[in-house]
Amino acid sequence: MCEANAYMVKEGIEELFLESVNVLEPKDGGKIYLENVLGEQKLVSGRIKEIRLVEHKIILEKSK
């Protein structure tokens, strides 16, 4: 399995944003496109804070 769960940092706490992400693509204008194995898609304004490959974890922060 190569997918990871994406989490959004809110007030210092990581909250699950999207499970089983298999596509993560930076877009113009500071947006990030995510898609999971079930075809669910999300587009968020923010940045990638950290990716933990061994833990299959993507940490995102919303733009201020």
C-alpha positions, 0 to 999 in steps of 0.5 A: 500500500502506497497511500497516506492519510492527510492531516490538517494542523489546526491550533497545533493539533493534527486533524484527519483531512483525507484518508488513503491519499494516493495523489497529492499535487501542488497547484498555482496560487498556493493550493494543494489537490488531493485525491484518494483511492476511492476517487474523493477529491479535495482542493485546499489553500495551504502548504505541505508542512511535512511528509512522514513516509514511514508513517504514511502521513501528510501534514498540511497547514492552511494558508493564513 
